[in-house]
Amino acid sequence: MADIVTRDNFVEAETAHYFREQLEKAPVNQYFHNREPVDIGTQIIIRSNVDLVYSYAVVDVTEEARFSLAPSEV
């Protein structure tokens, strides 16, 4: 049974929704790289830039976390 979303719990419900969507694409602590152009129907970030490649991750920081990125080739 789904919980009812109200003004009081909207932020938590929306966050949980985005986490569930991300976890369908990649497990915890792994990036998902969206290599397709963003359009209004598939954007996750409101008013996404259509000329960028977006990457997402749900990261478990309960112990410790370190992020690193490879140098850009641009």
MMTF fields as JSON, N, C-alpha, C and O atoms, coordinates in Angstrom:
{
  "mmtfVersion": "1.0.0",
  "mmtfProducer": "UNKNOWN",
  "numBonds": 295,
  "numAtoms": 296,
  "numGroups": 74,
  "numChains": 1,
  "numModels": 1,
  "chainsPerModel": [1],
  "groupsPerChain": [74],
  "chainIdList": ["A"],
  "bondAtomList": [4, 2, 8, 6, 12, 10, 16, 14, 20, 18, 24, 22, 28, 26, 32, 30, 36, 34, 40, 38, 44, 42, 48, 46, 52, 50, 56, 54, 60, 58, 64, 62, 68, 66, 72, 70, 76, 74, 80, 78, 84, 82, 88, 86, 92, 90, 96, 94, 100, 98, 104, 102, 108, 106, 112, 110, 116, 114, 120, 118, 124, 122, 128, 126, 132, 130, 136, 134, 140, 138, 144, 142, 148, 146, 152, 150, 156, 154, 160, 158, 164, 162, 168, 166, 172, 170, 176, 174, 180, 178, 184, 182, 188, 186, 192, 190, 196, 194, 200, 198, 204, 202, 208, 206, 212, 210, 216, 214, 220, 218, 224, 222, 228, 226, 232, 230, 236, 234, 240, 238, 244, 242, 248, 246, 252, 250, 256, 254, 260, 258, 264, 262, 268, 266, 272, 270, 276, 274, 280, 278, 284, 282, 288, 286, 292, 290],
  "bondOrderList": [1, 1, 1, 1, 1, 1, 1, 1, 1, 1, 1, 1, 1, 1, 1, 1, 1, 1, 1, 1, 1, 1, 1, 1, 1, 1, 1, 1, 1, 1, 1, 1, 1, 1, 1, 1, 1, 1, 1, 1, 1, 1, 1, 1, 1, 1, 1, 1, 1, 1, 1, 1, 1, 1, 1, 1, 1, 1, 1, 1, 1, 1, 1, 1, 1, 1, 1, 1, 1, 1, 1, 1, 1],
  "groupList": [{"groupName": "MET", "atomNameList": ["N", "CA", "C", "O"], "elementList": ["N", "C", "C", "O"], "formalChargeList": [0, 0, 0, 0], "bondAtomList": [1, 0, 2, 1, 3, 2], "bondOrderList": [1, 1, 2], "singleLetterCode": "M", "chemCompType": "L-PEPTIDE LINKING"}, {"groupName": "ALA", "atomNameList": ["N", "CA", "C", "O"], "elementList": ["N", "C", "C", "O"], "formalChargeList": [0, 0, 0, 0], "bondAtomList": [1, 0, 2, 1, 3, 2], "bondOrderList": [1, 1, 2], "singleLetterCode": "A", "chemCompType": "L-PEPTIDE LINKING"}, {"groupName": "ASP", "atomNameList": ["N", "CA", "C", "O"], "elementList": ["N", "C", "C", "O"], "formalChargeList": [0, 0, 0, 0], "bondAtomList": [1, 0, 2, 1, 3, 2], "bondOrderList": [1, 1, 2], "singleLetterCode": "D", "chemCompType": "L-PEPTIDE LINKING"}, {"groupName": "ILE", "atomNameList": ["N", "CA", "C", "O"], "elementList": ["N", "C", "C", "O"], "formalChargeList": [0, 0, 0, 0], "bondAtomList": [1, 0, 2, 1, 3, 2], "bondOrderList": [1, 1, 2], "singleLetterCode": "I", "chemCompType": "L-PEPTIDE LINKING"}, {"groupName": "VAL", "atomNameList": ["N", "CA", "C", "O"], "elementList": ["N", "C", "C", "O"], "formalChargeList": [0, 0, 0, 0], "bondAtomList": [1, 0, 2, 1, 3, 2], "bondOrderList": [1, 1, 2], "singleLetterCode": "V", "chemCompType": "L-PEPTIDE LINKING"}, {"groupName": "THR", "atomNameList": ["N", "CA", "C", "O"], "elementList": ["N", "C", "C", "O"], "formalChargeList": [0, 0, 0, 0], "bondAtomList": [1, 0, 2, 1, 3, 2], "bondOrderList": [1, 1, 2], "singleLetterCode": "T", "chemCompType": "L-PEPTIDE LINKING"}, {"groupName": "ARG", "atomNameList": ["N", "CA", "C", "O"], "elementList": ["N", "C", "C", "O"], "formalChargeList": [0, 0, 0, 0], "bondAtomList": [1, 0, 2, 1, 3, 2], "bondOrderList": [1, 1, 2], "singleLetterCode": "R", "chemCompType": "L-PEPTIDE LINKING"}, {"groupName": "ASN", "atomNameList": ["N", "CA", "C", "O"], "elementList": ["N", "C", "C", "O"], "formalChargeList": [0, 0, 0, 0], "bondAtomList": [1, 0, 2, 1, 3, 2], "bondOrderList": [1, 1, 2], "singleLetterCode": "N", "chemCompType": "L-PEPTIDE LINKING"}, {"groupName": "PHE", "atomNameList": ["N", "CA", "C", "O"], "elementList": ["N", "C", "C", "O"], "formalChargeList": [0, 0, 0, 0], "bondAtomList": [1, 0, 2, 1, 3, 2], "bondOrderList": [1, 1, 2], "singleLetterCode": "F", "chemCompType": "L-PEPTIDE LINKING"}, {"groupName": "GLU", "atomNameList": ["N", "CA", "C", "O"], "elementList": ["N", "C", "C", "O"], "formalChargeList": [0, 0, 0, 0], "bondAtomList": [1, 0, 2, 1, 3, 2], "bondOrderList": [1, 1, 2], "singleLetterCode": "E", "chemCompType": "L-PEPTIDE LINKING"}, {"groupName": "HIS", "atomNameList": ["N", "CA", "C", "O"], "elementList": ["N", "C", "C", "O"], "formalChargeList": [0, 0, 0, 0], "bondAtomList": [1, 0, 2, 1, 3, 2], "bondOrderList": [1, 1, 2], "singleLetterCode": "H", "chemCompType": "L-PEPTIDE LINKING"}, {"groupName": "TYR", "atomNameList": ["N", "CA", "C", "O"], "elementList": ["N", "C", "C", "O"], "formalChargeList": [0, 0, 0, 0], "bondAtomList": [1, 0, 2, 1, 3, 2], "bondOrderList": [1, 1, 2], "singleLetterCode": "Y", "chemCompType": "L-PEPTIDE LINKING"}, {"groupName": "GLN", "atomNameList": ["N", "CA", "C", "O"], "elementList": ["N", "C", "C", "O"], "formalChargeList": [0, 0, 0, 0], "bondAtomList": [1, 0, 2, 1, 3, 2], "bondOrderList": [1, 1, 2], "singleLetterCode": "Q", "chemCompType": "L-PEPTIDE LINKING"}, {"groupName": "LEU", "atomNameList": ["N", "CA", "C", "O"], "elementList": ["N", "C", "C", "O"], "formalChargeList": [0, 0, 0, 0], "bondAtomList": [1, 0, 2, 1, 3, 2], "bondOrderList": [1, 1, 2], "singleLetterCode": "L", "chemCompType": "L-PEPTIDE LINKING"}, {"groupName": "LYS", "atomNameList": ["N", "CA", "C", "O"], "elementList": ["N", "C", "C", "O"], "formalChargeList": [0, 0, 0, 0], "bondAtomList": [1, 0, 2, 1, 3, 2], "bondOrderList": [1, 1, 2], "singleLetterCode": "K", "chemCompType": "L-PEPTIDE LINKING"}, {"groupName": "PRO", "atomNameList": ["N", "CA", "C", "O"], "elementList": ["N", "C", "C", "O"], "formalChargeList": [0, 0, 0, 0], "bondAtomList": [1, 0, 2, 1, 3, 2], "bondOrderList": [1, 1, 2], "singleLetterCode": "P", "chemCompType": "L-PEPTIDE LINKING"}, {"groupName": "GLY", "atomNameList": ["N", "CA", "C", "O"], "elementList": ["N", "C", "C", "O"], "formalChargeList": [0, 0, 0, 0], "bondAtomList": [1, 0, 2, 1, 3, 2], "bondOrderList": [1, 1, 2], "singleLetterCode": "G", "chemCompType": "PEPTIDE LINKING"}, {"groupName": "SER", "atomNameList": ["N", "CA", "C", "O"], "elementList": ["N", "C", "C", "O"], "formalChargeList": [0, 0, 0, 0], "bondAtomList": [1, 0, 2, 1, 3, 2], "bondOrderList": [1, 1, 2], "singleLetterCode": "S", "chemCompType": "L-PEPTIDE LINKING"}],
  "groupTypeList": [0, 1, 2, 3, 4, 5, 6, 2, 7, 8, 4, 9, 1, 9, 5, 1, 10, 11, 8, 6, 9, 12, 13, 9, 14, 1, 15, 4, 7, 12, 11, 8, 10, 7, 6, 9, 15, 4, 2, 3, 16, 5, 12, 3, 3, 3, 6, 17, 7, 4, 2, 13, 4, 11, 17, 11, 1, 4, 4, 2, 4, 5, 9, 9, 1, 6, 8, 17, 13, 1, 15, 17, 9, 4],
  "groupIdList": [1, 2, 3, 4, 5, 6, 7, 8, 9, 10, 11, 12, 13, 14, 15, 16, 17, 18, 19, 20, 21, 22, 23, 24, 25, 26, 27, 28, 29, 30, 31, 32, 33, 34, 35, 36, 37, 38, 39, 40, 41, 42, 43, 44, 45, 46, 47, 48, 49, 50, 51, 52, 53, 54, 55, 56, 57, 58, 59, 60, 61, 62, 63, 64, 65, 66, 67, 68, 69, 70, 71, 72, 73, 74],
  "secStructList": [7, 7, 7, 7, 7, 7, 6, 6, 6, 2, 2, 2, 2, 2, 2, 2, 2, 2, 2, 2, 2, 2, 2, 2, 2, 1, 7, 6, 6, 7, 7, 3, 3, 3, 7, 1, 7, 7, 7, 6, 6, 6, 7, 1, 1, 6, 6, 7, 7, 6, 6, 1, 7, 3, 3, 3, 7, 7, 7, 7, 7, 1, 1, 7, 7, 7, 7, 7, 7, 7, 7, 7, 7, 7],
  "xCoordList": [0.841, 0.0, 0.887, 1.822, 0.6, 1.391, 0.992, -0.161, 1.974, 1.684, 1.005, 1.205, 0.207, -0.44, 0.534, 1.103, 0.724, 1.63, 0.832, -0.219, 1.36, 0.728, 1.754, 2.914, 1.316, 2.265, 3.382, 4.529, 3.04, 4.011, 5.085, 6.196, 4.777, 5.768, 6.172, 6.815, 5.806, 6.085, 7.58, 7.976, 8.408, 9.851, 10.435, 11.195, 10.087, 10.594, 10.069, 10.804, 8.802, 8.216, 8.875, 9.147, 9.13, 9.766, 11.205, 11.653, 11.925, 13.293, 13.303, 14.128, 12.404, 12.321, 12.015, 12.562, 11.14, 10.799, 12.045, 12.291, 12.833, 14.039, 15.076, 15.743, 15.219, 16.141, 15.727, 16.568, 14.43, 13.956, 14.233, 14.685, 13.966, 14.235, 15.718, 16.068, 16.579, 18.02, 18.464, 19.258, 17.965, 18.392, 17.925, 18.464, 16.941, 16.559, 17.607, 17.714, 18.379, 19.379, 20.775, 21.548, 21.099, 22.423, 22.321, 21.578, 23.064, 23.016, 23.707, 24.346, 23.566, 24.203, 25.706, 26.332, 26.268, 27.708, 28.217, 29.419, 27.337, 27.762, 27.061, 25.884, 27.807, 27.253, 26.386, 26.627, 25.375, 24.637, 24.916, 24.672, 25.417, 25.727, 24.642, 24.494, 23.897, 22.844, 23.458, 23.791, 23.606, 24.269, 23.284, 23.69, 22.005, 20.983, 20.66, 20.686, 20.359, 19.973, 18.725, 17.829, 18.692, 17.56, 16.415, 16.638, 15.201, 14.031, 13.04, 13.236, 12.0, 11.043, 10.458, 10.207, 10.237, 9.638, 10.567, 10.097, 11.882, 12.828, 13.724, 14.59, 13.539, 14.438, 14.186, 13.044, 15.245, 15.162, 15.325, 14.612, 16.257, 16.476, 15.567, 15.578, 14.791, 13.897, 14.738, 15.732, 14.337, 15.052, 16.472, 17.431, 16.597, 17.907, 18.497, 17.767, 19.81, 20.499, 20.558, 21.035, 20.081, 20.024, 21.379, 21.52, 22.378, 23.693, 24.702, 25.906, 24.234, 25.118, 24.833, 23.726, 25.841, 25.672, 25.591, 26.473, 24.54, 24.345, 24.698, 24.452, 25.278, 25.569, 24.932, 24.877, 24.446, 23.744, 24.284, 24.79, 24.162, 24.538, 23.842, 23.672, 23.441, 22.989, 24.182, 24.615, 24.707, 25.948, 25.677, 25.026, 26.187, 26.082, 27.24, 28.4, 26.917, 27.956, 27.868, 28.315, 27.299, 27.157, 28.507, 28.626, 29.499, 30.839, 31.738, 32.125, 32.055, 32.936, 32.783, 32.473, 32.992, 32.885, 33.971, 34.354, 34.447, 35.425, 35.011, 34.784, 34.916, 34.547, 35.774, 36.588, 35.892, 36.966, 36.464, 35.656, 36.948, 36.584, 37.845, 38.873, 37.752, 38.866, 38.992, 37.996, 40.193, 40.352, 39.514, 39.35, 39.004, 38.204, 39.093, 40.241, 38.551, 39.306, 38.889, 39.277, 38.115, 37.629, 38.656, 38.423],
  "yCoordList": [-1.182, 0.0, 1.247, 1.344, 2.176, 3.396, 4.401, 4.459, 5.188, 6.251, 7.402, 7.597, 8.16, 9.341, 10.502, 10.741, 11.229, 12.373, 13.622, 13.901, 14.361, 15.597, 16.724, 16.501, 17.935, 19.053, 18.772, 19.164, 18.102, 17.862, 16.845, 16.903, 15.919, 14.89, 14.915, 13.98, 15.963, 16.023, 15.916, 15.158, 16.669, 16.677, 15.277, 14.819, 14.599, 13.242, 12.274, 11.399, 12.423, 11.527, 11.737, 10.769, 12.985, 13.261, 12.734, 12.166, 12.922, 12.407, 10.887, 10.336, 10.209, 8.747, 8.307, 7.315, 9.047, 8.74, 8.818, 7.911, 9.891, 10.047, 8.976, 8.463, 8.634, 7.568, 6.246, 5.536, 5.911, 4.653, 4.631, 3.617, 5.744, 5.807, 5.589, 4.848, 6.233, 6.088, 4.659, 4.111, 4.049, 2.7, 1.66, 0.554, 1.988, 1.101, 1.134, 0.189, 2.218, 2.391, 1.943, 1.451, 2.111, 1.74, 1.475, 2.162, 0.479, 0.188, 1.288, 2.183, 1.202, 2.148, 2.182, 1.149, 3.381, 3.635, 3.423, 3.252, 3.432, 3.361, 4.46, 4.75, 5.063, 6.121, 5.548, 4.447, 6.319, 6.099, 7.312, 8.441, 7.105, 8.198, 8.235, 7.296, 9.314, 9.48, 10.074, 11.258, 9.262, 9.703, 10.172, 10.557, 10.137, 10.612, 12.077, 12.492, 12.864, 14.258, 14.33, 13.489, 15.331, 15.541, 16.183, 17.066, 15.74, 16.439, 16.609, 16.048, 17.363, 17.669, 16.404, 16.363, 15.388, 14.157, 13.294, 12.467, 13.461, 12.602, 13.352, 12.744, 14.659, 15.405, 15.051, 14.861, 14.967, 14.732, 16.056, 16.338, 16.859, 18.184, 19.146, 19.193, 19.901, 20.86, 21.864, 22.379, 22.136, 23.018, 22.525, 23.292, 21.257, 20.683, 21.359, 21.835, 21.399, 21.901, 20.781, 19.686, 21.048, 20.003, 19.711, 18.725, 20.538, 20.335, 19.732, 19.788, 19.159, 18.548, 17.061, 16.604, 16.308, 14.909, 14.862, 15.376, 14.248, 14.182, 12.795, 11.783, 12.771, 11.526, 11.601, 12.664, 10.448, 10.393, 9.224, 8.245, 9.351, 8.244, 8.405, 9.518, 7.277, 7.237, 6.683, 5.557, 7.473, 7.119, 6.873, 7.675, 5.753, 5.417, 6.083, 5.716, 7.059, 7.783, 7.501, 8.31, 6.365, 6.05, 5.834, 6.08, 5.395, 5.203, 6.365, 7.197, 6.404, 7.43, 7.378, 6.324, 8.484, 8.496, 9.389, 10.4, 8.996, 9.796, 9.762, 8.694, 10.928, 11.041, 11.432, 12.242, 10.852, 11.251, 11.151, 10.285, 12.031, 12.062, 12.054, 12.616, 11.423, 11.438, 12.849, 13.564, 13.248, 14.568, 14.691, 13.724, 15.859, 16.114, 16.13, 16.572, 15.643, 15.638, 16.773, 16.809, 17.688, 18.799, 19.899, 20.924],
  "zCoordList": [0.0, 0.0, 0.0, 0.795, -0.87, -0.976, 0.101, 0.527, 0.525, 1.472, 0.752, -0.447, 1.479, 0.918, 1.035, 2.101, -0.074, -0.087, 0.274, -0.302, 1.241, 1.706, 1.637, 1.289, 1.97, 2.035, 3.036, 2.826, 4.108, 5.171, 4.788, 5.314, 3.886, 3.55, 2.075, 1.599, 1.351, -0.089, -0.4, -1.285, 0.322, 0.034, 0.202, -0.65, 1.289, 1.518, 0.467, 0.011, 0.078, -0.929, -2.292, -3.002, -2.658, -3.941, -3.952, -4.949, -2.848, -2.746, -2.878, -3.608, -2.186, -2.269, -3.698, -4.179, -4.372, -5.77, -6.655, -7.45, -6.528, -7.339, -7.009, -7.908, -5.723, -5.35, -5.995, -6.546, -5.932, -6.54, -8.036, -8.568, -8.718, -10.162, -10.463, -11.382, -9.69, -9.904, -9.645, -10.409, -8.582, -8.228, -9.241, -9.274, -10.063, -11.167, -12.277, -13.058, -12.349, -13.406, -12.977, -13.798, -11.703, -11.202, -9.707, -9.005, -9.211, -7.773, -6.953, -7.506, -5.652, -4.735, -5.006, -5.243, -4.967, -5.136, -6.561, -6.764, -7.532, -8.937, -9.722, -9.506, -10.636, -11.475, -12.593, -13.088, -12.976, -14.212, -15.082, -14.657, -16.279, -17.202, -18.27, -19.052, -18.294, -19.284, -20.542, -20.575, -21.564, -22.782, -23.854, -24.95, -23.536, -24.467, -24.181, -23.022, -25.202, -24.961, -24.076, -24.166, -23.241, -22.343, -23.121, -23.95, -22.852, -23.366, -22.216, -21.138, -22.438, -21.365, -20.761, -19.556, -21.551, -21.053, -20.226, -19.444, -20.376, -19.656, -18.69, -18.061, -18.557, -17.667, -16.211, -15.791, -15.463, -14.022, -13.296, -12.332, -13.759, -13.202, -13.948, -15.178, -13.212, -13.86, -14.635, -14.123, -15.861, -16.781, -17.035, -16.939, -17.356, -17.678, -18.904, -19.774, -18.967, -20.154, -21.186, -20.888, -22.385, -23.411, -24.028, -24.752, -23.763, -24.36, -23.381, -23.632, -22.276, -21.29, -21.156, -21.439, -20.722, -20.367, -18.847, -18.158, -18.325, -16.879, -16.354, -17.01, -15.16, -14.459, -13.084, -12.467, -12.608, -11.327, -10.514, -11.061, -9.18, -8.306, -6.962, -6.466, -6.38, -4.99, -4.218, -4.461, -3.294, -2.613, -1.135, -0.465, -0.643, 0.777, 1.509, 1.321, 2.339, 3.066, 4.574, 5.387, 4.933, 6.35, 7.031, 8.232, 6.32, 6.878, 6.457, 7.277, 5.198, 4.659, 3.143, 2.587, 2.486, 1.029, 0.447, 1.035, -0.705, -1.445, -2.91, -3.477, -3.509, -4.913, -5.709, -5.267, -6.876, -7.768, -9.206, -9.541, -10.022, -11.427, -12.279, -11.899, -13.409, -14.345, -14.929, -15.034, -15.304, -15.917, -17.19, -17.934, -17.42, -18.617, -19.846, -19.793, -20.951, -22.211, -23.119, -24.287, -22.607, -23.415, -23.479, -24.119]
}
